[in-house]
Amino acid sequence: MADGVPTTLSQSLVPAELFQAVMSALEEHLPDSDWQISEDPARWQAPAKAPPEPPAPRLQQAGKADSEVIPEIYTLTSDDPLDPRTLQVMSDGSLAIGVERPAQVDGERQWIAEVWRLQPEEASLSVLWQGLDGADPILLDESADTLWFWGRPLNGGDGTLFRYRGNEKAPQAVTLATPSSLPGPGNVPRWQLDAQGRPRLYSYRVDRIYRYQREEGGRWHYNAVEVPRAALFSQPLRPVRWAGDALWVEDLYGVAELNPANGRVRKVIQAPQRYGVFPHEGPPPSPDLRDHPSSWTAVGSSRGQWVTSGFQLRPAPERERVAGMHVFDTEKGEYLYSAVLDGRDQIRAAAASPDGHWLAMAVANQVQLREARTGRTPVALKVPSGVAVLALAFSPQGRDLYALTMSTVLHWRLPRQR
């Protein structure tokens, strides 16, 4: 505050070399004013140096496969229209599926969310949970025994996280105690599971990270840290699907690793061009994540030490665009290659195998399986014509891959790794 006029700079950064000059000017010109700044010097330092010029994309088409796998098909039956959303595979081989469908609620017909449990071998389907909305995504802990999802109950109560253990009859609501609200579209936070299988929450812009602290009196308590990197961009940071202690996000430069304990940047990896005509003439096009729908699914693997970011590129002005995913080495902080799928649409679904060996990607009715670090495609996955893949999930052992479509679940039994 200066001269009684409050001025707030929220999530703004001052370069370290200017810090002392600002302090000296304030002390000289406003010696008696009541003003405060952060006592933590890290708050006044840029989180990471700007990366160099982006590397040129190394577009890698799928190679000739050693074998082709035909899927088993399980049909999803419903008397109502169905909108399947997400899929996970539990340790006993059952499938957890998040769907939306119309139903009668308080005398009115409206769309609701449900979590189904499907036993594929027995063709047995049960409804675990119903709510006004939610169940997208569903996340699974490392043991593959516990499911987590966000939802709003049918009685119209507040949305919250639900936990379901495979030996329980129904999911249980988890009461959250956070130091402040979690603003976002529909007040639904973004969240992932940490290395201990507990939900880690973050605000919609990923400018705050909420970490599990303790459970007390039936409430899960969280503390919050700010993410200075969010102040560098006019567009929100976008989280990468990642299970582990770190938090990876997409931003205008590429991908960045954040430390959940303090919100600071650990590593930045510059991404190649992600949209537009390539190769381009003149300066690179200004990156704009808003050009890409939020359904793009970036994934990574802490075990495999890789992370991805989606792209849509047009090899020449007169050529059709191609879609795929840039792949990065998280340990060395290097760009590896760009996996290309045949087709112009965005990547609709992607998944990492539990051991980090495989990267699976889907666009329209194509599913591609890559050795994540090398880009090799030793296995071709056959997909029935006329279907659109909505979600992908590996079995806990990584030997099976499942795909969710509008009316079926596809199941490929993968050959053992050599």
Secondary structure, 3 states (H helix, E strand, C coil): CECCECCCCCCCCCCHHHHHHHHHHHHHHCCCCCCCCCCCHHHHCCCCCCCCCCCCCCEECCCCCCEEECCEEEECCCCCCCEEEEEEECCCCCEEEEEEEEEEECCEEEEEEEEEEEEHHHCEEEEEEEEEEEEEEEEECCCCCEEEEEEEECCCCCCEEEEEECCCCCCEEEEEECCCCCCCHHHCCEEEECCCCCEEEECCCCCEEEEEEEEECCEEEEEEEECHHHHHCCCCCEECECCCCCEEEECCCEEEEECCCCCCEEEEEECCCCEEECCCCCCCCCCCHHHCCCCCCCEEECCCCEEEEEEEEECCCCCCCEEEEEEEECCCCEEEEEEEECCCCCCCEEEECCCCCEEEEEECCEEEEEECCCCCCCEEECCCCCCCCCEEEECCCCCEEEEECCCEEEEEECCCCC
